[in-house]
Amino acid sequence: MPDNSPYDPNEGDWQTLESFFSPTEAYLLQGCLQASGVPAMVTDAQTVQTHSLLASAIQVRVLVPERRLAQAEAVREAWRRGDFALPDDDTQYQEPR
């Protein structure tokens, strides 16, 4: 299974959590879900990127297992609030002057 989220039949069928017109947004949400321990995969991103004329007609979907949907919705809300954002003034990795 692609996207580092193996299919587990005990988790139920894949369900659409969110749809985007931008593959980048879909991959950002997928990364946050996976970092939170929720299996996730992005579908239709390659179709949208390959056929740019269809980009407004086809949305990129983020899928999660049915039994993890409630957990995925909580992660999505945290992502929307900005809980995964990096601070603009983060100096942790800058070299001292």
Kinemage of the C-alpha trace (Angstrom):
@kinemage 1
@onewidth
@group {chain A} dominant
@subgroup {mainchain}
@vectorlist {calphas} color= white
{ca met a 1} P 0.000 0.000 0.000
{ca pro a 2} L 1.428 3.417 -0.888
{ca asp a 3} L 2.153 6.336 1.422
{ca asn a 4} L 3.575 4.291 4.317
{ca ser a 5} L 0.103 3.378 5.589
{ca pro a 6} L -0.450 -0.349 5.182
{ca tyr a 7} L -3.983 -1.621 4.861
{ca asp a 8} L -5.264 -3.414 7.945
{ca pro a 9} L -8.649 -5.115 7.443
{ca asn a 10} L -9.310 -4.844 11.200
{ca glu a 11} L -9.371 -1.031 10.853
{ca gly a 12} L -12.235 -1.085 8.342
{ca asp a 13} L -12.490 0.317 4.836
{ca trp a 14} L -10.784 3.539 3.789
{ca gln a 15} L -13.028 6.604 4.183
{ca thr a 16} L -12.601 10.122 2.812
{ca leu a 17} L -11.635 12.499 5.586
{ca glu a 18} L -11.095 15.627 3.484
{ca ser a 19} L -10.890 16.715 -0.149
{ca phe a 20} L -8.623 19.432 -1.523
{ca phe a 21} L -7.943 21.083 -4.855
{ca ser a 22} L -4.274 21.321 -3.889
{ca pro a 23} L -2.192 18.137 -3.593
{ca thr a 24} L 0.196 20.023 -1.294
{ca glu a 25} L -2.520 20.582 1.315
{ca ala a 26} L -3.534 16.931 1.109
{ca tyr a 27} L 0.046 15.776 1.702
{ca leu a 28} L 0.447 18.189 4.632
{ca leu a 29} L -2.653 16.764 6.317
{ca gln a 30} L -1.496 13.227 5.575
{ca gly a 31} L 1.831 13.925 7.267
{ca cys a 32} L 0.119 15.310 10.363
{ca leu a 33} L -2.179 12.295 10.537
{ca gln a 34} L 0.677 9.832 10.194
{ca ala a 35} L 2.755 11.731 12.757
{ca ser a 36} L -0.201 11.349 15.126
{ca gly a 37} L -0.361 7.600 14.524
{ca val a 38} L -3.342 7.597 12.138
{ca pro a 39} L -2.829 5.639 8.915
{ca ala a 40} L -3.611 7.900 5.943
{ca met a 41} L -3.174 8.001 2.188
{ca val a 42} L -3.669 10.566 -0.537
{ca thr a 43} L -5.537 9.651 -3.718
{ca asp a 44} L -5.910 11.318 -7.122
{ca ala a 45} L -2.935 13.655 -6.611
{ca gln a 46} L -1.100 12.292 -9.652
{ca thr a 47} L -4.213 12.641 -11.820
{ca val a 48} L -4.627 16.289 -10.832
{ca gln a 49} L -0.934 17.016 -11.391
{ca thr a 50} L -0.832 15.222 -14.754
{ca his a 51} L -4.067 16.580 -16.195
{ca ser a 52} L -4.041 20.223 -15.151
{ca leu a 53} L -7.189 20.940 -17.177
{ca leu a 54} L -9.064 18.535 -14.900
{ca ala a 55} L -7.648 20.030 -11.693
{ca ser a 56} L -10.798 22.047 -11.018
{ca ala a 57} L -13.010 19.003 -11.565
{ca ile a 58} L -11.095 16.375 -9.593
{ca gln a 59} L -10.267 16.825 -5.953
{ca val a 60} L -7.396 15.197 -4.119
{ca arg a 61} L -8.690 13.081 -1.236
{ca val a 62} L -7.149 12.128 2.095
{ca leu a 63} L -8.335 8.689 3.204
{ca val a 64} L -8.229 7.098 6.658
{ca pro a 65} L -9.472 3.753 7.980
{ca glu a 66} L -13.110 3.781 9.074
{ca arg a 67} L -12.355 2.860 12.687
{ca arg a 68} L -9.824 5.700 12.983
{ca leu a 69} L -12.128 8.375 11.549
{ca ala a 70} L -12.929 10.044 14.894
{ca gln a 71} L -9.224 10.239 15.780
{ca ala a 72} L -8.450 11.570 12.299
{ca glu a 73} L -11.129 14.265 12.645
{ca ala a 74} L -9.545 15.424 15.907
{ca val a 75} L -6.119 15.622 14.229
{ca arg a 76} L -7.645 17.518 11.291
{ca glu a 77} L -9.163 20.075 13.663
{ca ala a 78} L -5.803 20.486 15.444
{ca trp a 79} L -4.158 20.983 12.035
{ca arg a 80} L -6.730 23.643 11.104
{ca arg a 81} L -6.149 25.444 14.424
{ca gly a 82} L -2.435 25.543 13.665
{ca asp a 83} L -1.297 23.135 16.366
{ca phe a 84} L 1.239 21.617 13.933
{ca ala a 85} L 2.599 24.971 12.744
{ca leu a 86} L 6.189 25.950 13.383
{ca pro a 87} L 6.701 29.333 15.008
{ca asp a 88} L 8.035 32.083 12.760
{ca asp a 89} L 10.574 33.174 15.361
{ca asp a 90} L 12.028 29.728 16.018
{ca thr a 91} L 15.748 30.214 16.607
{ca gln a 92} L 16.476 26.762 17.971
{ca tyr a 93} L 18.497 25.700 14.920
{ca gln a 94} L 20.181 28.988 14.089
{ca glu a 95} L 23.858 29.360 14.734
{ca pro a 96} L 24.763 31.873 17.429
{ca arg a 97} L 26.117 35.202 16.185
